[in-house]
Amino acid sequence: MQPPPRRGFGSRLIERGLAHELDGRVRLDYASDGVVCEIDMPLPQTAPQPV
């Protein structure tokens, strides 16, 4: 599958908006069997809960 000739609103929303909201990185891959969206983001740091 070839990437579209231009980025649409949905692609931009995923690549920029989602990455910004999650403080991470988003990658879209237009594979031959469909689109793959890979999201890398840091896990939130949580304090241990008292027992």
mmCIF file as Biopython writes it, N, C-alpha, C and O atoms, coordinates in Angstrom:
data_model
#
loop_
_atom_site.group_PDB
_atom_site.id
_atom_site.type_symbol
_atom_site.label_atom_id
_atom_site.label_alt_id
_atom_site.label_comp_id
_atom_site.label_asym_id
_atom_site.label_entity_id
_atom_site.label_seq_id
_atom_site.pdbx_PDB_ins_code
_atom_site.Cartn_x
_atom_site.Cartn_y
_atom_site.Cartn_z
_atom_site.occupancy
_atom_site.B_iso_or_equiv
_atom_site.auth_seq_id
_atom_site.auth_asym_id
_atom_site.pdbx_PDB_model_num
ATOM 1   N N  . MET A ? 1  ? 0.847  -1.169 0.000  1.0 0.0 1  A 1 
ATOM 2   C CA . MET A ? 1  ? 0.000  0.000  0.000  1.0 0.0 1  A 1 
ATOM 3   C C  . MET A ? 1  ? 0.896  1.236  0.000  1.0 0.0 1  A 1 
ATOM 4   O O  . MET A ? 1  ? 1.834  1.322  0.793  1.0 0.0 1  A 1 
ATOM 5   N N  . GLN A ? 2  ? 0.622  2.162  -0.856 1.0 0.0 2  A 1 
ATOM 6   C CA . GLN A ? 2  ? 1.396  3.392  -0.949 1.0 0.0 2  A 1 
ATOM 7   C C  . GLN A ? 2  ? 0.799  4.453  -0.022 1.0 0.0 2  A 1 
ATOM 8   O O  . GLN A ? 2  ? -0.419 4.517  0.140  1.0 0.0 2  A 1 
ATOM 9   N N  . PRO A ? 3  ? 1.650  5.286  0.587  1.0 0.0 3  A 1 
ATOM 10  C CA . PRO A ? 3  ? 1.122  6.392  1.378  1.0 0.0 3  A 1 
ATOM 11  C C  . PRO A ? 3  ? 0.322  7.331  0.479  1.0 0.0 3  A 1 
ATOM 12  O O  . PRO A ? 3  ? 0.603  7.439  -0.714 1.0 0.0 3  A 1 
ATOM 13  N N  . PRO A ? 4  ? -0.664 8.004  1.044  1.0 0.0 4  A 1 
ATOM 14  C CA . PRO A ? 4  ? -1.435 8.937  0.226  1.0 0.0 4  A 1 
ATOM 15  C C  . PRO A ? 4  ? -0.530 10.068 -0.268 1.0 0.0 4  A 1 
ATOM 16  O O  . PRO A ? 4  ? 0.482  10.373 0.363  1.0 0.0 4  A 1 
ATOM 17  N N  . PRO A ? 5  ? -0.893 10.690 -1.394 1.0 0.0 5  A 1 
ATOM 18  C CA . PRO A ? 5  ? -0.042 11.757 -1.938 1.0 0.0 5  A 1 
ATOM 19  C C  . PRO A ? 5  ? 0.044  12.977 -1.020 1.0 0.0 5  A 1 
ATOM 20  O O  . PRO A ? 5  ? 1.004  13.743 -1.099 1.0 0.0 5  A 1 
ATOM 21  N N  . ARG A ? 6  ? -0.945 13.161 -0.158 1.0 0.0 6  A 1 
ATOM 22  C CA . ARG A ? 6  ? -0.877 14.253 0.818  1.0 0.0 6  A 1 
ATOM 23  C C  . ARG A ? 6  ? -1.510 13.786 2.121  1.0 0.0 6  A 1 
ATOM 24  O O  . ARG A ? 6  ? -2.330 12.868 2.138  1.0 0.0 6  A 1 
ATOM 25  N N  . ARG A ? 7  ? -1.118 14.429 3.198  1.0 0.0 7  A 1 
ATOM 26  C CA . ARG A ? 7  ? -1.637 14.068 4.514  1.0 0.0 7  A 1 
ATOM 27  C C  . ARG A ? 7  ? -3.001 14.712 4.719  1.0 0.0 7  A 1 
ATOM 28  O O  . ARG A ? 7  ? -3.172 15.907 4.479  1.0 0.0 7  A 1 
ATOM 29  N N  . GLY A ? 8  ? -3.960 13.926 5.159  1.0 0.0 8  A 1 
ATOM 30  C CA . GLY A ? 8  ? -5.290 14.438 5.451  1.0 0.0 8  A 1 
ATOM 31  C C  . GLY A ? 8  ? -5.408 14.834 6.914  1.0 0.0 8  A 1 
ATOM 32  O O  . GLY A ? 8  ? -4.456 14.712 7.684  1.0 0.0 8  A 1 
ATOM 33  N N  . PHE A ? 9  ? -6.577 15.303 7.280  1.0 0.0 9  A 1 
ATOM 34  C CA . PHE A ? 9  ? -6.814 15.747 8.649  1.0 0.0 9  A 1 
ATOM 35  C C  . PHE A ? 9  ? -6.602 14.614 9.652  1.0 0.0 9  A 1 
ATOM 36  O O  . PHE A ? 9  ? -5.990 14.824 10.699 1.0 0.0 9  A 1 
ATOM 37  N N  . GLY A ? 10 ? -7.098 13.423 9.345  1.0 0.0 10 A 1 
ATOM 38  C CA . GLY A ? 10 ? -6.965 12.291 10.267 1.0 0.0 10 A 1 
ATOM 39  C C  . GLY A ? 10 ? -5.524 11.906 10.520 1.0 0.0 10 A 1 
ATOM 40  O O  . GLY A ? 10 ? -5.137 11.652 11.661 1.0 0.0 10 A 1 
ATOM 41  N N  . SER A ? 11 ? -4.724 11.860 9.463  1.0 0.0 11 A 1 
ATOM 42  C CA . SER A ? 11 ? -3.297 11.531 9.614  1.0 0.0 11 A 1 
ATOM 43  C C  . SER A ? 11 ? -2.588 12.567 10.462 1.0 0.0 11 A 1 
ATOM 44  O O  . SER A ? 11 ? -1.805 12.225 11.348 1.0 0.0 11 A 1 
ATOM 45  N N  . ARG A ? 12 ? -2.862 13.833 10.190 1.0 0.0 12 A 1 
ATOM 46  C CA . ARG A ? 12 ? -2.227 14.913 10.960 1.0 0.0 12 A 1 
ATOM 47  C C  . ARG A ? 12 ? -2.683 14.865 12.415 1.0 0.0 12 A 1 
ATOM 48  O O  . ARG A ? 12 ? -1.882 15.084 13.324 1.0 0.0 12 A 1 
ATOM 49  N N  . LEU A ? 13 ? -3.946 14.585 12.637 1.0 0.0 13 A 1 
ATOM 50  C CA . LEU A ? 13 ? -4.468 14.498 13.996 1.0 0.0 13 A 1 
ATOM 51  C C  . LEU A ? 13 ? -3.764 13.386 14.770 1.0 0.0 13 A 1 
ATOM 52  O O  . LEU A ? 13 ? -3.379 13.579 15.923 1.0 0.0 13 A 1 
ATOM 53  N N  . ILE A ? 14 ? -3.597 12.241 14.149 1.0 0.0 14 A 1 
ATOM 54  C CA . ILE A ? 14 ? -2.924 11.116 14.793 1.0 0.0 14 A 1 
ATOM 55  C C  . ILE A ? 14 ? -1.452 11.432 15.022 1.0 0.0 14 A 1 
ATOM 56  O O  . ILE A ? 14 ? -0.947 11.274 16.133 1.0 0.0 14 A 1 
ATOM 57  N N  . GLU A ? 15 ? -0.762 11.876 13.978 1.0 0.0 15 A 1 
ATOM 58  C CA . GLU A ? 15 ? 0.684  12.069 14.064 1.0 0.0 15 A 1 
ATOM 59  C C  . GLU A ? 15 ? 1.080  13.229 14.976 1.0 0.0 15 A 1 
ATOM 60  O O  . GLU A ? 15 ? 2.066  13.125 15.706 1.0 0.0 15 A 1 
ATOM 61  N N  . ARG A ? 16 ? 0.345  14.304 14.949 1.0 0.0 16 A 1 
ATOM 62  C CA . ARG A ? 16 ? 0.726  15.474 15.749 1.0 0.0 16 A 1 
ATOM 63  C C  . ARG A ? 16 ? -0.043 15.554 17.055 1.0 0.0 16 A 1 
ATOM 64  O O  . ARG A ? 16 ? 0.554  15.656 18.126 1.0 0.0 16 A 1 
ATOM 65  N N  . GLY A ? 17 ? -1.367 15.509 16.970 1.0 0.0 17 A 1 
ATOM 66  C CA . GLY A ? 17 ? -2.191 15.679 18.162 1.0 0.0 17 A 1 
ATOM 67  C C  . GLY A ? 17 ? -2.007 14.582 19.180 1.0 0.0 17 A 1 
ATOM 68  O O  . GLY A ? 17 ? -1.795 14.855 20.362 1.0 0.0 17 A 1 
ATOM 69  N N  . LEU A ? 18 ? -2.085 13.344 18.736 1.0 0.0 18 A 1 
ATOM 70  C CA . LEU A ? 18 ? -1.952 12.216 19.652 1.0 0.0 18 A 1 
ATOM 71  C C  . LEU A ? 18 ? -0.554 12.171 20.249 1.0 0.0 18 A 1 
ATOM 72  O O  . LEU A ? 18 ? -0.403 11.944 21.449 1.0 0.0 18 A 1 
ATOM 73  N N  . ALA A ? 19 ? 0.461  12.381 19.438 1.0 0.0 19 A 1 
ATOM 74  C CA . ALA A ? 19 ? 1.837  12.372 19.939 1.0 0.0 19 A 1 
ATOM 75  C C  . ALA A ? 19 ? 2.031  13.462 20.986 1.0 0.0 19 A 1 
ATOM 76  O O  . ALA A ? 19 ? 2.682  13.241 22.007 1.0 0.0 19 A 1 
ATOM 77  N N  . HIS A ? 20 ? 1.469  14.629 20.730 1.0 0.0 20 A 1 
ATOM 78  C CA . HIS A ? 20 ? 1.603  15.739 21.682 1.0 0.0 20 A 1 
ATOM 79  C C  . HIS A ? 20 ? 0.857  15.426 22.979 1.0 0.0 20 A 1 
ATOM 80  O O  . HIS A ? 20 ? 1.390  15.643 24.067 1.0 0.0 20 A 1 
ATOM 81  N N  . GLU A ? 21 ? -0.355 14.925 22.873 1.0 0.0 21 A 1 
ATOM 82  C CA . GLU A ? 21 ? -1.152 14.621 24.066 1.0 0.0 21 A 1 
ATOM 83  C C  . GLU A ? 21 ? -0.505 13.537 24.926 1.0 0.0 21 A 1 
ATOM 84  O O  . GLU A ? 21 ? -0.592 13.587 26.152 1.0 0.0 21 A 1 
ATOM 85  N N  . LEU A ? 22 ? 0.128  12.578 24.304 1.0 0.0 22 A 1 
ATOM 86  C CA . LEU A ? 22 ? 0.730  11.461 25.033 1.0 0.0 22 A 1 
ATOM 87  C C  . LEU A ? 22 ? 2.199  11.687 25.347 1.0 0.0 22 A 1 
ATOM 88  O O  . LEU A ? 22 ? 2.840  10.849 25.982 1.0 0.0 22 A 1 
ATOM 89  N N  . ASP A ? 23 ? 2.736  12.823 24.900 1.0 0.0 23 A 1 
ATOM 90  C CA . ASP A ? 23 ? 4.161  13.125 25.061 1.0 0.0 23 A 1 
ATOM 91  C C  . ASP A ? 23 ? 5.005  11.979 24.493 1.0 0.0 23 A 1 
ATOM 92  O O  . ASP A ? 23 ? 5.956  11.506 25.115 1.0 0.0 23 A 1 
ATOM 93  N N  . GLY A ? 24 ? 4.620  11.558 23.300 1.0 0.0 24 A 1 
ATOM 94  C CA . GLY A ? 24 ? 5.302  10.419 22.701 1.0 0.0 24 A 1 
ATOM 95  C C  . GLY A ? 24 ? 5.534  10.600 21.220 1.0 0.0 24 A 1 
ATOM 96  O O  . GLY A ? 24 ? 5.664  11.720 20.728 1.0 0.0 24 A 1 
ATOM 97  N N  . ARG A ? 25 ? 5.583  9.477  20.511 1.0 0.0 25 A 1 
ATOM 98  C CA . ARG A ? 25 ? 5.863  9.469  19.082 1.0 0.0 25 A 1 
ATOM 99  C C  . ARG A ? 25 ? 4.864  8.548  18.411 1.0 0.0 25 A 1 
ATOM 100 O O  . ARG A ? 25 ? 4.546  7.475  18.924 1.0 0.0 25 A 1 
ATOM 101 N N  . VAL A ? 26 ? 4.376  8.977  17.264 1.0 0.0 26 A 1 
ATOM 102 C CA . VAL A ? 26 ? 3.429  8.182  16.488 1.0 0.0 26 A 1 
ATOM 103 C C  . VAL A ? 26 ? 4.005  7.980  15.098 1.0 0.0 26 A 1 
ATOM 104 O O  . VAL A ? 26 ? 4.533  8.916  14.498 1.0 0.0 26 A 1 
ATOM 105 N N  . ARG A ? 27 ? 3.905  6.755  14.582 1.0 0.0 27 A 1 
ATOM 106 C CA . ARG A ? 27 ? 4.398  6.467  13.239 1.0 0.0 27 A 1 
ATOM 107 C C  . ARG A ? 27 ? 3.317  5.709  12.487 1.0 0.0 27 A 1 
ATOM 108 O O  . ARG A ? 27 ? 2.766  4.728  12.986 1.0 0.0 27 A 1 
ATOM 109 N N  . LEU A ? 28 ? 3.020  6.176  11.279 1.0 0.0 28 A 1 
ATOM 110 C CA . LEU A ? 28 ? 2.082  5.481  10.401 1.0 0.0 28 A 1 
ATOM 111 C C  . LEU A ? 28 ? 2.885  4.776  9.314  1.0 0.0 28 A 1 
ATOM 112 O O  . LEU A ? 28 ? 3.742  5.380  8.670  1.0 0.0 28 A 1 
ATOM 113 N N  . ASP A ? 29 ? 2.597  3.498  9.118  1.0 0.0 29 A 1 
ATOM 114 C CA . ASP A ? 29 ? 3.270  2.704  8.086  1.0 0.0 29 A 1 
ATOM 115 C C  . ASP A ? 29 ? 2.196  2.160  7.149  1.0 0.0 29 A 1 
ATOM 116 O O  . ASP A ? 29 ? 1.262  1.483  7.580  1.0 0.0 29 A 1 
ATOM 117 N N  . TYR A ? 30 ? 2.341  2.458  5.892  1.0 0.0 30 A 1 
ATOM 118 C CA . TYR A ? 30 ? 1.370  1.998  4.894  1.0 0.0 30 A 1 
ATOM 119 C C  . TYR A ? 30 ? 1.865  0.672  4.325  1.0 0.0 30 A 1 
ATOM 120 O O  . TYR A ? 30 ? 2.448  0.626  3.241  1.0 0.0 30 A 1 
ATOM 121 N N  . ALA A ? 31 ? 1.623  -0.404 5.071  1.0 0.0 31 A 1 
ATOM 122 C CA . ALA A ? 31 ? 2.064  -1.745 4.688  1.0 0.0 31 A 1 
ATOM 123 C C  . ALA A ? 31 ? 1.185  -2.285 3.555  1.0 0.0 31 A 1 
ATOM 124 O O  . ALA A ? 31 ? 0.111  -1.750 3.281  1.0 0.0 31 A 1 
ATOM 125 N N  . SER A ? 32 ? 1.650  -3.338 2.913  1.0 0.0 32 A 1 
ATOM 126 C CA . SER A ? 32 ? 0.913  -3.906 1.781  1.0 0.0 32 A 1 
ATOM 127 C C  . SER A ? 32 ? -0.444 -4.479 2.199  1.0 0.0 32 A 1 
ATOM 128 O O  . SER A ? 32 ? -1.370 -4.536 1.390  1.0 0.0 32 A 1 
ATOM 129 N N  . ASP A ? 33 ? -0.564 -4.903 3.464  1.0 0.0 33 A 1 
ATOM 130 C CA . ASP A ? 33 ? -1.830 -5.483 3.924  1.0 0.0 33 A 1 
ATOM 131 C C  . ASP A ? 33 ? -2.667 -4.509 4.759  1.0 0.0 33 A 1 
ATOM 132 O O  . ASP A ? 33 ? -3.665 -4.914 5.356  1.0 0.0 33 A 1 
ATOM 133 N N  . GLY A ? 34 ? -2.278 -3.243 4.808  1.0 0.0 34 A 1 
ATOM 134 C CA . GLY A ? 34 ? -3.057 -2.237 5.533  1.0 0.0 34 A 1 
ATOM 135 C C  . GLY A ? 34 ? -2.177 -1.251 6.268  1.0 0.0 34 A 1 
ATOM 136 O O  . GLY A ? 34 ? -0.951 -1.364 6.259  1.0 0.0 34 A 1 
ATOM 137 N N  . VAL A ? 35 ? -2.804 -0.295 6.895  1.0 0.0 35 A 1 
ATOM 138 C CA . VAL A ? 35 ? -2.082 0.749  7.620  1.0 0.0 35 A 1 
ATOM 139 C C  . VAL A ? 35 ? -1.778 0.266  9.032  1.0 0.0 35 A 1 
ATOM 140 O O  . VAL A ? 35 ? -2.630 -0.324 9.697  1.0 0.0 35 A 1 
ATOM 141 N N  . VAL A ? 36 ? -0.546 0.524  9.481  1.0 0.0 36 A 1 
ATOM 142 C CA . VAL A ? 36 ? -0.129 0.190  10.832 1.0 0.0 36 A 1 
ATOM 143 C C  . VAL A ? 36 ? 0.206  1.490  11.552 1.0 0.0 36 A 1 
ATOM 144 O O  . VAL A ? 36 ? 0.974  2.307  11.044 1.0 0.0 36 A 1 
ATOM 145 N N  . CYS A ? 37 ? -0.368 1.680  12.728 1.0 0.0 37 A 1 
ATOM 146 C CA . CYS A ? 37 ? -0.099 2.865  13.542 1.0 0.0 37 A 1 
ATOM 147 C C  . CYS A ? 37 ? 0.673  2.405  14.775 1.0 0.0 37 A 1 
ATOM 148 O O  . CYS A ? 37 ? 0.177  1.597  15.560 1.0 0.0 37 A 1 
ATOM 149 N N  . GLU A ? 38 ? 1.889  2.924  14.940 1.0 0.0 38 A 1 
ATOM 150 C CA . GLU A ? 38 ? 2.738  2.568  16.073 1.0 0.0 38 A 1 
ATOM 151 C C  . GLU A ? 38 ? 2.836  3.785  16.989 1.0 0.0 38 A 1 
ATOM 152 O O  . GLU A ? 38 ? 3.169  4.881  16.537 1.0 0.0 38 A 1 
ATOM 153 N N  . ILE A ? 39 ? 2.545  3.594  18.280 1.0 0.0 39 A 1 
ATOM 154 C CA . ILE A ? 39 ? 2.553  4.679  19.249 1.0 0.0 39 A 1 
ATOM 155 C C  . ILE A ? 39 ? 3.546  4.338  20.358 1.0 0.0 39 A 1 
ATOM 156 O O  . ILE A ? 39 ? 3.424  3.304  21.014 1.0 0.0 39 A 1 
ATOM 157 N N  . ASP A ? 40 ? 4.527  5.211  20.561 1.0 0.0 40 A 1 
ATOM 158 C CA . ASP A ? 40 ? 5.479  5.081  21.667 1.0 0.0 40 A 1 
ATOM 159 C C  . ASP A ? 40 ? 5.226  6.231  22.626 1.0 0.0 40 A 1 
ATOM 160 O O  . ASP A ? 40 ? 5.209  7.395  22.225 1.0 0.0 40 A 1 
ATOM 161 N N  . MET A ? 41 ? 5.030  5.896  23.896 1.0 0.0 41 A 1 
ATOM 162 C CA . MET A ? 41 ? 4.790  6.934  24.893 1.0 0.0 41 A 1 
ATOM 163 C C  . MET A ? 41 ? 5.345  6.476  26.227 1.0 0.0 41 A 1 
ATOM 164 O O  . MET A ? 41 ? 5.414  5.277  26.495 1.0 0.0 41 A 1 
ATOM 165 N N  . PRO A ? 42 ? 5.746  7.432  27.074 1.0 0.0 42 A 1 
ATOM 166 C CA . PRO A ? 42 ? 6.248  7.046  28.392 1.0 0.0 42 A 1 
ATOM 167 C C  . PRO A ? 42 ? 5.096  6.619  29.297 1.0 0.0 42 A 1 
ATOM 168 O O  . PRO A ? 42 ? 3.989  7.151  29.212 1.0 0.0 42 A 1 
ATOM 169 N N  . LEU A ? 43 ? 5.375  5.663  30.152 1.0 0.0 43 A 1 
ATOM 170 C CA . LEU A ? 43 ? 4.400  5.250  31.152 1.0 0.0 43 A 1 
ATOM 171 C C  . LEU A ? 43 ? 4.432  6.259  32.296 1.0 0.0 43 A 1 
ATOM 172 O O  . LEU A ? 43 ? 5.503  6.739  32.670 1.0 0.0 43 A 1 
ATOM 173 N N  . PRO A ? 44 ? 3.274  6.580  32.849 1.0 0.0 44 A 1 
ATOM 174 C CA . PRO A ? 44 ? 3.259  7.532  33.964 1.0 0.0 44 A 1 
ATOM 175 C C  . PRO A ? 44 ? 3.963  6.937  35.191 1.0 0.0 44 A 1 
ATOM 176 O O  . PRO A ? 44 ? 3.860  5.741  35.467 1.0 0.0 44 A 1 
ATOM 177 N N  . GLN A ? 45 ? 4.659  7.779  35.897 1.0 0.0 45 A 1 
ATOM 178 C CA . GLN A ? 45 ? 5.323  7.353  37.129 1.0 0.0 45 A 1 
ATOM 179 C C  . GLN A ? 45 ? 4.329  7.462  38.278 1.0 0.0 45 A 1 
ATOM 180 O O  . GLN A ? 45 ? 3.758  8.527  38.511 1.0 0.0 45 A 1 
ATOM 181 N N  . THR A ? 46 ? 4.125  6.379  38.981 1.0 0.0 46 A 1 
ATOM 182 C CA . THR A ? 46 ? 3.185  6.391  40.100 1.0 0.0 46 A 1 
ATOM 183 C C  . THR A ? 46 ? 3.918  5.986  41.378 1.0 0.0 46 A 1 
ATOM 184 O O  . THR A ? 46 ? 4.819  5.147  41.358 1.0 0.0 46 A 1 
ATOM 185 N N  . ALA A ? 47 ? 3.519  6.589  42.466 1.0 0.0 47 A 1 
ATOM 186 C CA . ALA A ? 47 ? 4.111  6.249  43.757 1.0 0.0 47 A 1 
ATOM 187 C C  . ALA A ? 47 ? 3.507  4.953  44.268 1.0 0.0 47 A 1 
ATOM 188 O O  . ALA A ? 47 ? 2.330  4.690  44.020 1.0 0.0 47 A 1 
ATOM 189 N N  . PRO A ? 48 ? 4.277  4.139  44.971 1.0 0.0 48 A 1 
ATOM 190 C CA . PRO A ? 48 ? 3.715  2.911  45.541 1.0 0.0 48 A 1 
ATOM 191 C C  . PRO A ? 48 ? 2.601  3.262  46.524 1.0 0.0 48 A 1 
ATOM 192 O O  . PRO A ? 48 ? 2.696  4.242  47.262 1.0 0.0 48 A 1 
ATOM 193 N N  . GLN A ? 49 ? 1.567  2.466  46.524 1.0 0.0 49 A 1 
ATOM 194 C CA . GLN A ? 49 ? 0.440  2.682  47.417 1.0 0.0 49 A 1 
ATOM 195 C C  . GLN A ? 49 ? 0.736  2.044  48.774 1.0 0.0 49 A 1 
ATOM 196 O O  . GLN A ? 49 ? 1.212  0.910  48.836 1.0 0.0 49 A 1 
ATOM 197 N N  . PRO A ? 50 ? 0.452  2.774  49.870 1.0 0.0 50 A 1 
ATOM 198 C CA . PRO A ? 50 ? 0.666  2.179  51.202 1.0 0.0 50 A 1 
ATOM 199 C C  . PRO A ? 50 ? -0.269 0.996  51.424 1.0 0.0 50 A 1 
ATOM 200 O O  . PRO A ? 50 ? -1.399 0.979  50.936 1.0 0.0 50 A 1 
ATOM 201 N N  . VAL A ? 51 ? 0.215  0.021  52.157 1.0 0.0 51 A 1 
ATOM 202 C CA . VAL A ? 51 ? -0.585 -1.175 52.441 1.0 0.0 51 A 1 
ATOM 203 C C  . VAL A ? 51 ? -1.334 -1.018 53.729 1.0 0.0 51 A 1 
ATOM 204 O O  . VAL A ? 51 ? -2.062 -1.924 54.135 1.0 0.0 51 A 1 
#
